Amino acid sequence: MCGIIGYIGDGRASQIIVKGLKRLEYRGYDSAGIVTEDGGRLYIKKGTGRIDELAEKLGFLEMPGKRGIGHTRWATHGVPNDINAHPQRDCTGRIALVHNGIIENHRELREELLKRGHRFNSDTDTEVIAHLIEEELKSGGTFEEAMRRALLRLKGSFALGIIYTGEPDRLYFVRNESPLVLGIGEGENFGASDVPAFLEYTNRVVFLDDREYAVVGKDFWVVKNLDSGEIVEKPVQEIEWSLEMAEKAGYPHFMLKEIYEQPRAIRDALHGNAGIIRSIAEEVAKYEKIFIIAMGTSYHAGLVAKYLFQRLARKVPIVEDASEFRYEFEDLVDEDTLVIAITQSGETADTLAAMKLAKRKGAKVLAIVNVVGSMATRIADLTLYTHAGPEIGVAATKTYTTQLTVLTMLAIELARVLGTVGEEYLERLERELNAVPELVEDVLKHDESLRELAEGLKEKRDFFYIGRGISVPTALEGALKLKEISYIHAEGLSAGELKHGPLALLEDGVPVVAIAPGGKTFDKMVGNIEESRARGAYIISIGDRDELERISDVFIKMPEMDELLTPIVYVVPLQILAYHLAVLRGNDPDKPRNLAKSVTVE
């Protein structure tokens, strides 16, 4: 996730763009850059670091011109450095652009363009787009026609801001599966990833939909369909948000915003790994001794991976807290070992220490990380990125579901490489996985009913979350979410463990949240729910079978899906419930007490 801001009008573009970038910095902050145009020449300044320090060091505010585009980056292709910062340009220096998203087929396009004589300066997928437009211009026609032909060749997600010296009266903005909105002013217009970038100047906006692009001048704007080139009539809407609200897209907290970003984040995880997952799976297939190490929420993702690997690839990895791994398994790690390290930030101290130990012992290390260029990516031999974008809230939401998405992709492809499961089933599972963003969107519709449920539960002191099989990690994650932001004691456990002790703690009104999708242990879960109900527990069931309604005080109906995909979808209502309980109890869910986003000390 990156931030884009473009301006055209009578003001000094660079100064307006810098203000916009500061308000978009929560979308990405490893590097930033600006391009402006003056007298038919493009001026580009960019580098790694925060906006304020770059503005002073590089002189952003002194850049000439009355039109331009800025970008604050969260790296997805190419490590964060000055060369990979946006804007990127073509060989002629007449086209420059900024990009938010992931181009799946950038490798093939780059190879084609290299053969045609193009010279690349960065490792980014973004630069490919600039050269592709340049190549299409050689075929004749207008810049707009060449741009559209080039963009039709892209696979993946992209929001773009584009500037061309040959057309001094306009900018171009494009949206496909990455957000982009126009700001409509008086004698000036804007394009940006989010409304706060230009809200100081105008509250009149036009939201672009997927596969639409806008041609924007200081006194005009038009939106067109990317596939047909035909004009699309779009309404101008007035936004009544404060600047603080706008940074959160109107949501009261970043955590809720990030919960709602999960469909987009999951799509980006799917797009971003489609081209590399096969080669990673082929490497994983070589190992019988596999450890999965992580901490906190990432550890729960590792537990889900264990079930996926067992069920699909017939491999049984050992999942361990990274903090314990290097003390308990030091003598078992060797050159025949694969260690899969899961870390959102790529800077978790315990996980990094365990990775370093594995490397010293000769093991192969695969990192599953959200942050490009983080320490984990530099230690690892192999890396899969989750492409969730920055997560501001301390409690992990979209970074967890994208970890699960990537791990599911890996398990499916590993089963394909090993031939452990029939291809027909794997293809069906892949189709269902690609539909998960839509399923999550459906589940988000439970928000209001979950808030009402939270109203009746906010005074409770204890919760139990239960599941069986692949749902046990979801129970653990649901309990963790509740603990860390609402400060209510919660326990997650295997439902089969209830009668071995925890039933002694159940009494009238104690909430028991049962994660109960249809699957091989559904009937057993029904029995566990019944025994909890018999002790007076208040049963909240989450599942897809109507039978649960009869034995529950509250039944949250979920869409039907393969049981192996339920961890991605079923955790969403648990995130929402924890969020509402935190808010109703007067807590700030973005900043839970005593916790930090990344634990960088042991």
Secondary structure as the mmCIF struct_conf table of DSSP 4:
data_model
#
loop_
_struct_conf.conf_type_id
_struct_conf.id
_struct_conf.beg_label_comp_id
_struct_conf.beg_label_asym_id
_struct_conf.beg_label_seq_id
_struct_conf.end_label_comp_id
_struct_conf.end_label_asym_id
_struct_conf.end_label_seq_id
STRN STRN1 GLY A 3 ILE A 8
BEND BEND1 GLY A 9 GLY A 11
HELX_RH_AL_P HELX_RH_AL_P1 ALA A 13 ARG A 23
TURN_TY1_P TURN_TY1_P1 LEU A 24 LEU A 24
HELX_RH_3T_P HELX_RH_3T_P1 GLU A 25 ARG A 27
BEND BEND2 ASP A 30 ASP A 30
STRN STRN2 SER A 31 ASP A 38
TURN_TY1_P TURN_TY1_P2 GLY A 39 GLY A 40
STRN STRN3 ARG A 41 THR A 48
BEND BEND3 GLY A 49 GLY A 49
HELX_RH_AL_P HELX_RH_AL_P2 ILE A 51 LEU A 58
TURN_TY1_P TURN_TY1_P3 GLY A 59 GLY A 59
HELX_RH_3T_P HELX_RH_3T_P2 PHE A 60 GLU A 62
BEND BEND4 LYS A 66 LYS A 66
STRN STRN4 ARG A 67 ARG A 73
BEND BEND5 THR A 76 GLY A 78
BEND BEND6 PRO A 80 ASN A 81
TURN_TY1_P TURN_TY1_P4 ASP A 82 ASN A 84
BEND BEND7 ALA A 85 HIS A 86
HELX_LH_PP_P HELX_LH_PP_P1 PRO A 87 PRO A 87
STRN STRN5 GLN A 88 ARG A 89
BEND BEND8 CYS A 91 ARG A 94
STRN STRN6 ILE A 95 ILE A 103
TURN_TY1_P TURN_TY1_P5 GLU A 104 ASN A 105
HELX_RH_AL_P HELX_RH_AL_P3 HIS A 106 LYS A 115
TURN_TY1_P TURN_TY1_P6 ARG A 116 GLY A 117
BEND BEND9 SER A 122 ASP A 123
BEND BEND10 ASP A 125 ASP A 125
HELX_RH_AL_P HELX_RH_AL_P4 THR A 126 LEU A 137
TURN_TY1_P TURN_TY1_P7 LYS A 138 SER A 139
BEND BEND11 GLY A 141 GLY A 141
HELX_RH_AL_P HELX_RH_AL_P5 PHE A 143 LEU A 151
TURN_TY1_P TURN_TY1_P8 LEU A 152 ARG A 153
STRN STRN7 GLY A 156 TYR A 164
TURN_TY1_P TURN_TY1_P9 THR A 165 GLY A 166
TURN_TY1_P TURN_TY1_P10 PRO A 168 ASP A 169
STRN STRN8 LEU A 171 ASN A 176
BEND BEND12 GLU A 177 SER A 178
STRN STRN9 VAL A 181 ILE A 184
BEND BEND13 GLU A 186 GLY A 187
STRN STRN10 ASN A 189 ALA A 192
BEND BEND14 SER A 193 ASP A 194
HELX_RH_3T_P HELX_RH_3T_P3 VAL A 195 ALA A 197
TURN_TY1_P TURN_TY1_P11 PHE A 198 TYR A 201
STRN STRN11 ARG A 204 PHE A 207
HELX_LH_PP_P HELX_LH_PP_P2 LEU A 208 ASP A 209
TURN_TY1_P TURN_TY1_P12 ASP A 210 ARG A 211
STRN STRN12 GLU A 212 VAL A 216
BEND BEND15 LYS A 218 ASP A 219
STRN STRN13 TRP A 221 ASN A 225
TURN_TY1_P TURN_TY1_P13 LEU A 226 SER A 228
STRN STRN14 ILE A 231 ILE A 231
STRN STRN15 GLN A 237 GLU A 238
HELX_RH_AL_P HELX_RH_AL_P6 LEU A 243 GLU A 247
TURN_TY1_P TURN_TY1_P14 LYS A 248 GLY A 250
BEND BEND16 PRO A 252 HIS A 253
HELX_RH_AL_P HELX_RH_AL_P7 PHE A 254 TYR A 260
TURN_TY1_P TURN_TY1_P15 GLU A 261 GLU A 261
HELX_RH_AL_P HELX_RH_AL_P8 GLN A 262 ASN A 273
TURN_TY1_P TURN_TY1_P16 ALA A 274 ILE A 276
HELX_RH_AL_P HELX_RH_AL_P9 ILE A 277 VAL A 284
TURN_TY1_P TURN_TY1_P17 ALA A 285 LYS A 286
BEND BEND17 GLU A 288 GLU A 288
STRN STRN16 LYS A 289 ALA A 294
TURN_TY1_P TURN_TY1_P18 GLY A 296 GLY A 296
HELX_RH_AL_P HELX_RH_AL_P10 THR A 297 LEU A 308
HELX_RH_PI_P HELX_RH_PI_P1 PHE A 309 ALA A 313
HELX_LH_PP_P HELX_LH_PP_P3 PRO A 317 PRO A 317
STRN STRN17 ILE A 318 ASP A 321
HELX_RH_AL_P HELX_RH_AL_P11 ALA A 322 GLU A 328
BEND BEND18 PHE A 329 PHE A 329
HELX_RH_3T_P HELX_RH_3T_P4 GLU A 330 LEU A 332
TURN_TY1_P TURN_TY1_P19 GLU A 335 ASP A 336
STRN STRN18 THR A 337 THR A 343
BEND BEND19 GLN A 344 GLY A 346
HELX_RH_AL_P HELX_RH_AL_P12 ALA A 349 ARG A 360
TURN_TY1_P TURN_TY1_P20 LYS A 361 GLY A 362
STRN STRN19 LYS A 364 VAL A 369
BEND BEND20 ASN A 370 VAL A 371
TURN_TY1_P TURN_TY1_P21 VAL A 372 GLY A 373
HELX_RH_AL_P HELX_RH_AL_P13 MET A 375 ILE A 379
BEND BEND21 ASP A 381 ASP A 381
STRN STRN20 LEU A 382 TYR A 385
BEND BEND22 GLY A 393 ALA A 395
BEND BEND23 THR A 397 THR A 397
HELX_RH_AL_P HELX_RH_AL_P14 LYS A 398 LEU A 418
TURN_TY1_P TURN_TY1_P22 GLY A 419 GLY A 419
BEND BEND24 VAL A 421 VAL A 421
HELX_RH_AL_P HELX_RH_AL_P15 GLU A 423 ASN A 434
TURN_TY1_P TURN_TY1_P23 ALA A 435 ALA A 435
HELX_RH_AL_P HELX_RH_AL_P16 VAL A 436 VAL A 443
HELX_RH_3T_P HELX_RH_3T_P5 LEU A 444 HIS A 446
HELX_RH_AL_P HELX_RH_AL_P17 ASP A 447 LEU A 457
TURN_TY1_P TURN_TY1_P24 LYS A 458 GLU A 459
STRN STRN21 ASP A 462 GLY A 467
HELX_RH_3T_P HELX_RH_3T_P6 GLY A 469 SER A 471
HELX_RH_AL_P HELX_RH_AL_P18 VAL A 472 SER A 486
STRN STRN22 HIS A 489 SER A 494
HELX_RH_3T_P HELX_RH_3T_P7 ALA A 495 HIS A 500
TURN_TY1_P TURN_TY1_P25 GLY A 501 GLY A 501
HELX_RH_3T_P HELX_RH_3T_P8 PRO A 502 LEU A 505
TURN_TY1_P TURN_TY1_P26 ASP A 508 GLY A 509
STRN STRN23 PRO A 511 ILE A 515
BEND BEND25 GLY A 518 GLY A 519
TURN_TY1_P TURN_TY1_P27 LYS A 520 THR A 521
HELX_RH_AL_P HELX_RH_AL_P19 PHE A 522 ALA A 534
TURN_TY1_P TURN_TY1_P28 ARG A 535 GLY A 536
STRN STRN24 TYR A 538 GLY A 543
BEND BEND26 ASP A 544 ASP A 544
TURN_TY1_P TURN_TY1_P29 ASP A 546 ASP A 546
HELX_RH_AL_P HELX_RH_AL_P20 GLU A 547 ARG A 550
TURN_TY1_P TURN_TY1_P30 ILE A 551 ILE A 551
BEND BEND27 ASP A 553 ASP A 553
STRN STRN25 VAL A 554 LYS A 557
HELX_RH_3T_P HELX_RH_3T_P9 GLU A 563 LEU A 565
HELX_RH_AL_P HELX_RH_AL_P21 THR A 566 LEU A 584
TURN_TY1_P TURN_TY1_P31 ARG A 585 GLY A 586
TURN_TY1_P TURN_TY1_P32 PRO A 589 ASP A 590
BEND BEND28 LYS A 591 LYS A 591
TURN_TY1_P TURN_TY1_P33 ARG A 593 ASN A 594
BEND BEND29 LYS A 597 SER A 598
#
